[in-house]
Amino acid sequence: MTPLPNWCGPRACRLVAVLVIAVSLLSSVTHADENPGQTLTREILDRSLALGREHLLSNQKLEGNFNYQYQVLGKRFLPGDSEVRQAGALWGLALIHQDDPTTETREAIAKGLSFFRRHSQVTEDGRRYVAYPDSPLGRTGTVALVALALIDSLRAEGDFEGRDDLETELDQYLAFLLSLRTAAGHFHGGYSVTDGTPQGEPSPYFDGETLLALIKAARYLDRSTLRPKILESAATVYERWVDHALIEEADSPLTKGFYQWGSMSYYELYTTKWPGTEIWADRVIDLAYWMIDVHKTLDRRRNTAYAYEGIITAWELARLTGNHEAQTKLSEVIALGLTKLTSWQIGGPLENPFFGTRAVTDRFALGGVMNAADDPLLRIDVTQHQMHAVLLARRFLYTGSSRE
């Protein structure tokens, strides 16, 4: 049994645990009935990923960024943009490329990195930051996600012409992220696009995204000098966005914002096997229980693919630590949740209830994931998060081996 969460006292948690198990069992029956006869398989996930990949590629502009919002019924692009979600879409392509490198995805990533390179500034001391078009204030999450795109695309490749330049570029982005670090170990939420001066309070999203970038750089690309700051920040951000936040509010939006980024970060941290990182497995599992039982991800009517980025990594940590009870609970939620969300993919392997028998052939829509069962407005980050959840599910649960 996973240790009692730290967001309630021992006596209260015992009572909560009994109620949660009862509610969970009832909820599982209810949600299972919502998708009668539909069983999630590796083949379904493979088909969904292939379509999502094509959606991201089809919606990349010549400049390298992405169509942000698309109204399917009216076949029109809508105004609006988000630099953080643009960088996240690029990272999503890098993860897809890492799973299955192709010339097409390699060229798309190069185009996306070129876009952010053109819209970046380098300080006199060699720190690189994004100055996104028409943005008066830089956002820390944008830099972190561009760094993640660099990290995961470099992981997919061996030696190639221009690799040293990309490694240098990555180091410049990482140096900038570290310059946003506060004395306590958080990261300023923004910065001046004029000179890179830190501005703004820390954000649960950006703290998590930055922590993930630093850990992956240290773990996979031999940036071992980052280790002391990583360990300090890992503890600091958990204390603020989980411990303190859940004392103030049981279903805290701060914890929800930090959830998947923190879960993915602590999975990476646990699997480094660095001394003192053993604690993070149980904490990620506890967070997954919070997402299921308190935030109630299965009951949400909007797309919650972000939740499965965290829940799936929690399942893998449960497997690694021999926590069979958590594996069972989490795998049931993953199957139910991803089955529902996969049915929201346009042209996907499960019937989309909104479009019924009407085949959608629009290349800007095909493979995109709706933000709700009845919402035909596509946003690039919704598809990106869901495809990452699909990648993780294929990697850990639906492997095609005896572990499936």
C-alpha positions as CSV (number, residue, x, y, z in Angstrom):
1,M,0.0,0.0,0.0
2,T,1.4,3.4,-0.9
3,P,2.2,5.5,2.2
4,L,-0.5,7.9,3.4
5,P,-0.5,11.2,1.5
6,N,1.1,14.1,3.4
7,W,-2.0,16.3,2.7
8,C,-4.0,14.9,5.6
9,G,-3.3,13.5,9.1
10,P,-3.1,9.8,9.8
11,R,-6.5,9.3,11.4
12,A,-8.2,11.4,8.8
13,C,-6.4,9.5,6.0
14,R,-7.5,6.1,7.3
15,L,-11.1,7.2,7.1
16,V,-10.5,8.9,3.7
17,A,-8.8,5.7,2.4
18,V,-11.9,3.6,3.2
19,L,-14.2,6.1,1.5
20,V,-11.9,6.5,-1.5
21,I,-11.7,2.8,-2.2
22,A,-15.5,2.5,-2.1
23,V,-16.0,5.5,-4.3
24,S,-13.3,4.3,-6.6
25,L,-14.9,1.0,-7.1
26,L,-18.3,2.6,-7.9
27,S,-16.7,5.1,-10.1
28,S,-14.9,2.4,-12.1
29,V,-18.2,0.7,-12.8
30,T,-19.8,3.9,-13.9
31,H,-16.9,4.9,-16.2
32,A,-16.6,1.5,-17.7
33,D,-20.2,1.7,-18.8
34,E,-19.5,4.9,-20.6
35,N,-17.3,3.0,-23.1
36,P,-19.0,-0.4,-23.5
37,G,-17.1,-3.0,-25.5
38,Q,-14.0,-0.7,-26.0
39,T,-10.7,-2.1,-24.7
40,L,-7.5,-0.1,-25.0
41,T,-4.8,-1.9,-26.9
42,R,-1.3,-1.3,-28.3
43,E,-2.8,-1.3,-31.8
44,I,-5.2,1.5,-30.9
45,L,-2.5,3.6,-29.3
46,D,-0.2,3.1,-32.3
47,R,-2.9,4.2,-34.7
48,S,-3.7,7.2,-32.5
49,L,-0.1,8.2,-32.3
50,A,0.4,8.0,-36.1
51,L,-2.6,10.3,-36.6
52,G,-1.5,12.7,-33.9
53,R,2.0,12.9,-35.5
54,E,0.5,13.8,-38.8
55,H,-1.7,16.4,-37.2
56,L,1.3,18.1,-35.6
57,L,3.2,18.0,-38.9
58,S,0.3,19.2,-40.9
59,N,-0.2,22.2,-38.6
60,Q,3.4,23.4,-38.6
61,K,3.8,26.6,-40.5
62,L,6.6,27.4,-42.9
63,E,8.1,29.7,-40.2
64,G,8.4,26.7,-37.8
65,N,5.7,27.5,-35.3
66,F,2.2,25.9,-35.3
67,N,-1.4,26.7,-36.1
68,Y,-2.6,27.4,-32.6
69,Q,-6.4,27.1,-32.8
70,Y,-8.6,25.6,-35.6
71,Q,-12.4,25.5,-35.8
72,V,-13.2,22.2,-37.5
73,L,-16.8,22.9,-38.4
74,G,-16.0,26.3,-40.0
75,K,-12.6,25.1,-41.4
76,R,-10.9,28.3,-40.1
77,F,-8.0,29.2,-38.0
78,L,-8.8,31.4,-35.0
79,P,-6.8,34.3,-33.6
80,G,-4.8,33.8,-30.4
81,D,-1.5,32.3,-29.6
82,S,0.6,31.0,-26.6
83,E,4.3,30.9,-26.7
84,V,4.5,28.3,-24.0
85,R,2.2,26.0,-25.9
86,Q,4.0,26.6,-29.1
87,A,7.2,25.4,-27.5
88,G,5.4,22.5,-26.0
89,A,4.2,21.4,-29.4
90,L,7.8,21.4,-30.6
91,W,8.8,19.3,-27.6
92,G,5.9,16.9,-28.5
93,L,7.4,16.4,-31.9
94,A,10.8,15.8,-30.4
95,L,9.4,13.1,-28.2
96,I,7.6,11.5,-31.2
97,H,10.9,11.6,-33.1
98,Q,12.8,10.0,-30.3
99,D,10.3,7.2,-30.3
100,D,10.5,6.7,-34.1
101,P,13.1,8.9,-35.8
102,T,12.2,9.9,-39.4
103,T,13.4,12.4,-41.9
104,E,10.1,14.2,-41.8
105,T,10.1,14.7,-38.0
106,R,13.8,15.5,-38.0
107,E,13.2,18.3,-40.5
108,A,10.1,19.6,-38.6
109,I,12.1,19.8,-35.4
110,A,14.9,21.7,-37.1
111,K,12.4,24.1,-38.5
112,G,10.8,24.6,-35.1
113,L,14.2,25.2,-33.4
114,S,15.1,27.6,-36.1
115,F,11.9,29.6,-35.4
116,F,12.8,29.9,-31.7
117,R,16.4,30.7,-32.6
118,R,15.4,33.6,-34.7
119,H,13.2,34.9,-31.9
120,S,15.9,34.5,-29.2
121,Q,18.4,36.9,-27.7
122,V,21.8,36.2,-26.2
123,T,23.1,38.2,-23.3
124,E,26.7,39.5,-23.1
125,D,27.6,36.6,-20.8
126,G,26.2,34.0,-23.1
127,R,22.7,33.3,-21.7
128,R,20.0,32.6,-24.4
129,Y,16.4,33.5,-23.9
130,V,13.2,33.6,-26.1
131,A,11.9,37.0,-27.1
132,Y,8.6,35.8,-28.6
133,P,7.0,38.0,-31.2
134,D,4.8,40.8,-29.8
135,S,5.3,39.5,-26.2
136,P,6.2,42.3,-23.7
137,L,7.3,39.8,-21.1
138,G,9.2,36.5,-21.5
139,R,7.8,33.4,-20.0
140,T,10.1,30.9,-18.2
141,G,8.1,27.9,-19.4
142,T,8.9,28.8,-23.0
143,V,12.6,28.6,-22.5
144,A,12.3,25.4,-20.5
145,L,10.2,23.7,-23.2
146,V,12.6,24.8,-26.0
147,A,15.4,23.3,-23.9
148,L,13.4,20.1,-23.6
149,A,12.9,20.0,-27.3
150,L,16.6,20.3,-27.8
151,I,17.4,17.6,-25.1
152,D,15.0,15.0,-26.5
153,S,15.9,15.6,-30.1
154,L,19.6,15.3,-29.3
155,R,18.9,12.1,-27.4
156,A,17.4,10.6,-30.5
157,E,20.5,11.3,-32.7
158,G,24.1,10.2,-32.7
159,D,26.9,12.4,-34.0
160,F,25.8,14.7,-36.9
161,E,27.0,17.9,-38.4
162,G,25.8,20.8,-36.3
163,R,25.4,18.8,-33.1
164,D,28.0,20.9,-31.3
165,D,26.1,24.1,-32.2
166,L,22.9,22.6,-30.8
167,E,24.7,21.5,-27.6
168,T,26.0,25.0,-27.2
169,E,22.5,26.5,-27.8
170,L,21.2,24.1,-25.1
171,D,23.8,25.2,-22.6
172,Q,22.9,28.8,-23.2
173,Y,19.2,28.2,-22.5
174,L,20.1,26.2,-19.4
175,A,22.3,29.0,-18.2
176,F,19.5,31.4,-18.6
177,L,17.1,29.2,-16.7
178,L,19.5,29.0,-13.8
179,S,19.8,32.8,-13.8
180,L,16.0,32.9,-13.1
181,R,16.5,30.7,-10.0
182,T,15.6,32.3,-6.7
183,A,17.6,31.9,-3.5
184,A,15.0,29.4,-2.3
185,G,15.3,27.2,-5.4
186,H,12.2,28.3,-7.3
187,F,12.3,30.1,-10.7
188,H,11.0,33.5,-11.6
189,G,7.9,33.1,-13.8
190,G,9.0,35.7,-16.4
191,Y,11.8,38.0,-17.6
192,S,12.4,41.2,-19.5
193,V,12.6,40.5,-23.2
194,T,14.9,43.5,-23.5
195,D,17.8,42.2,-21.3
196,G,16.6,38.9,-19.7
197,T,16.2,40.4,-16.2
198,P,14.1,38.1,-14.0
199,Q,10.6,39.2,-13.3
200,G,7.5,37.8,-11.6
201,E,6.6,35.3,-9.0
202,P,7.3,31.5,-9.5
203,S,4.6,29.5,-11.3
204,P,3.8,25.8,-10.5
205,Y,3.8,25.1,-14.3
206,F,7.1,26.8,-15.0
207,D,8.8,25.5,-11.9
208,G,7.9,22.0,-13.0
209,E,8.8,22.5,-16.6
210,T,12.2,24.0,-15.7
211,L,13.0,21.2,-13.2
212,L,12.2,18.6,-15.8
213,A,14.5,20.3,-18.3
214,L,17.4,20.5,-15.8
215,I,17.0,16.8,-14.7
216,K,16.8,15.5,-18.2
217,A,19.9,17.5,-19.3
218,A,21.8,16.2,-16.3
219,R,20.7,12.6,-16.7
220,Y,20.8,12.1,-20.5
221,L,23.3,14.7,-21.7
222,D,25.9,14.6,-19.0
223,R,25.3,18.0,-17.4
224,S,26.3,16.7,-14.0
225,T,27.2,20.1,-12.6
226,L,23.4,20.7,-12.4
227,R,22.9,18.0,-9.8
228,P,23.2,20.0,-6.6
229,K,20.7,22.7,-7.7
230,I,18.3,20.1,-9.1
231,L,18.2,18.3,-5.7
232,E,17.6,21.5,-3.8
233,S,14.9,22.8,-6.2
234,A,13.2,19.4,-6.3
235,A,12.5,19.6,-2.6
236,T,11.6,23.3,-2.6
237,V,9.0,23.2,-5.3
238,Y,7.4,20.1,-4.0
239,E,7.0,21.7,-0.6
240,R,5.4,24.8,-2.0
241,W,3.2,23.4,-4.8
242,V,2.1,20.1,-3.0
243,D,2.6,20.2,0.8
244,H,1.7,23.9,1.4
245,A,-0.8,24.1,-1.5
246,L,-2.8,21.1,-0.3
247,I,-2.9,22.3,3.3
248,E,-4.6,25.5,2.0
249,E,-7.0,23.8,-0.4
250,A,-7.7,20.1,-0.8
251,D,-8.2,20.4,-4.6
252,S,-5.6,23.1,-5.1
253,P,-5.2,24.5,-8.7
254,L,-1.6,25.1,-7.8
255,T,-1.0,21.4,-7.3
256,K,-3.0,20.7,-10.5
257,G,-0.7,23.1,-12.4
258,F,2.4,21.4,-11.0
259,Y,1.0,17.8,-11.2
260,Q,2.3,16.3,-14.5
261,W,5.5,18.3,-14.6
262,G,6.4,17.4,-11.1
263,S,5.4,13.7,-11.6
264,M,7.6,13.5,-14.7
265,S,10.4,15.3,-13.0
266,Y,10.4,13.1,-10.0
267,Y,10.2,9.9,-12.1
268,E,13.4,11.1,-13.9
269,L,14.9,11.9,-10.5
270,Y,14.1,8.6,-9.0
271,T,15.5,6.6,-11.9
272,T,18.8,8.5,-11.8
273,K,19.5,6.4,-8.7
274,W,21.3,9.4,-7.1
275,P,21.5,9.1,-3.3
276,G,18.5,10.3,-1.5
277,T,16.1,10.1,-4.5
278,E,14.3,7.0,-3.4
279,I,11.6,9.1,-1.7
280,W,10.2,10.4,-4.9
281,A,8.6,7.1,-6.1
282,D,6.0,7.0,-3.3
283,R,5.4,10.8,-3.5
284,V,4.6,10.5,-7.2
285,I,2.2,7.6,-6.5
286,D,0.6,9.7,-3.7
287,L,0.1,12.5,-6.2
288,A,-1.5,10.2,-8.7
289,Y,-4.0,9.1,-6.0
290,W,-4.7,12.8,-5.3
291,M,-5.3,13.4,-9.0
292,I,-7.7,10.4,-9.2
293,D,-9.5,10.6,-5.8
294,V,-9.5,14.3,-5.0
295,H,-9.2,16.1,-8.4
296,K,-11.3,13.3,-9.9
297,T,-9.8,13.2,-13.3
298,L,-12.2,10.6,-14.6
299,D,-15.2,12.8,-13.9
300,R,-13.8,15.9,-15.8
301,R,-15.6,16.9,-18.9
302,R,-12.6,18.7,-20.5
303,N,-9.6,17.0,-21.8
304,T,-7.3,15.7,-19.1
305,A,-4.5,14.1,-21.1
306,Y,-2.1,16.1,-18.9
307,A,-3.2,14.0,-15.9
308,Y,-2.2,10.8,-17.6
309,E,1.3,12.1,-18.3
310,G,1.6,12.0,-14.5
311,I,-0.5,8.9,-13.7
312,I,1.3,6.7,-16.3
313,T,4.7,7.7,-14.8
314,A,3.3,6.9,-11.4
315,W,2.3,3.4,-12.7
316,E,5.8,2.8,-13.8
317,L,7.2,3.8,-10.4
318,A,4.7,1.5,-8.8
319,R,6.1,-1.3,-11.0
320,L,9.7,-0.4,-10.2
321,T,9.0,-0.4,-6.4
322,G,6.8,-3.5,-6.4
323,N,3.6,-1.6,-5.4
324,H,1.1,-4.0,-7.0
325,E,-1.9,-2.4,-5.4
326,A,-1.1,1.0,-6.9
327,Q,-0.3,-0.7,-10.2
328,T,-3.8,-2.2,-10.3
329,K,-5.6,1.0,-9.4
330,L,-3.6,3.2,-11.8
331,S,-3.8,0.8,-14.7
332,E,-7.6,0.7,-14.5
333,V,-7.8,4.5,-14.4
334,I,-5.3,4.8,-17.3
335,A,-7.4,2.3,-19.5
336,L,-10.7,4.1,-18.7
337,G,-9.3,7.6,-19.2
338,L,-7.3,7.1,-22.3
339,T,-10.1,5.1,-23.9
340,K,-12.4,8.1,-23.4
341,L,-9.9,10.6,-24.6
342,T,-8.9,8.6,-27.6
343,S,-12.6,8.7,-28.7
344,W,-12.2,12.4,-28.9
345,Q,-9.5,12.2,-31.6
346,I,-10.8,13.2,-35.0
347,G,-10.6,10.3,-37.4
348,G,-9.1,8.2,-34.6
349,P,-9.2,4.5,-34.0
350,L,-12.2,4.8,-31.6
351,E,-15.5,6.3,-32.8
352,N,-15.7,10.0,-32.2
353,P,-19.3,10.5,-30.9
354,F,-19.4,14.2,-31.9
355,F,-19.0,13.6,-35.6
356,G,-20.8,10.2,-35.7
357,T,-20.5,8.6,-39.2
358,R,-19.4,11.8,-40.9
359,A,-15.8,11.3,-42.1
360,V,-13.5,14.2,-41.5
361,T,-10.9,14.5,-44.2
362,D,-9.7,18.0,-43.5
363,R,-5.9,17.7,-43.1
364,F,-5.8,20.5,-40.5
365,A,-8.3,18.6,-38.4
366,L,-7.5,14.9,-38.9
367,G,-5.7,13.4,-36.0
368,G,-6.4,16.4,-33.7
369,V,-7.8,15.8,-30.3
370,M,-10.8,17.8,-29.0
371,N,-10.8,19.5,-25.7
372,A,-14.2,18.0,-24.8
373,A,-16.6,15.4,-26.3
374,D,-18.7,18.1,-27.9
375,D,-16.1,20.8,-28.7
376,P,-14.8,20.9,-32.3
377,L,-12.3,23.6,-31.6
378,L,-8.8,22.2,-31.8
379,R,-5.9,23.6,-29.9
380,I,-2.3,22.4,-30.6
381,D,-1.4,21.8,-27.0
382,V,-4.3,19.5,-26.4
383,T,-3.1,17.1,-29.1
384,Q,0.5,17.4,-27.9
385,H,-0.3,16.5,-24.3
386,Q,-2.4,13.5,-25.4
387,M,0.2,12.2,-27.8
388,H,2.7,12.3,-25.0
389,A,0.4,10.4,-22.8
390,V,0.0,7.8,-25.6
391,L,3.8,7.6,-25.9
392,L,4.1,6.9,-22.2
393,A,1.3,4.3,-22.2
394,R,3.0,2.5,-25.1
395,R,6.4,2.7,-23.4
396,F,5.3,1.4,-20.0
397,L,2.0,-0.4,-20.1
398,Y,1.0,-1.4,-23.6
399,T,4.5,-2.6,-24.7
400,G,3.3,-5.5,-26.8
401,S,5.2,-7.8,-24.4
402,S,4.1,-9.9,-21.5
403,R,3.8,-6.7,-19.4
404,E,0.9,-5.5,-21.5
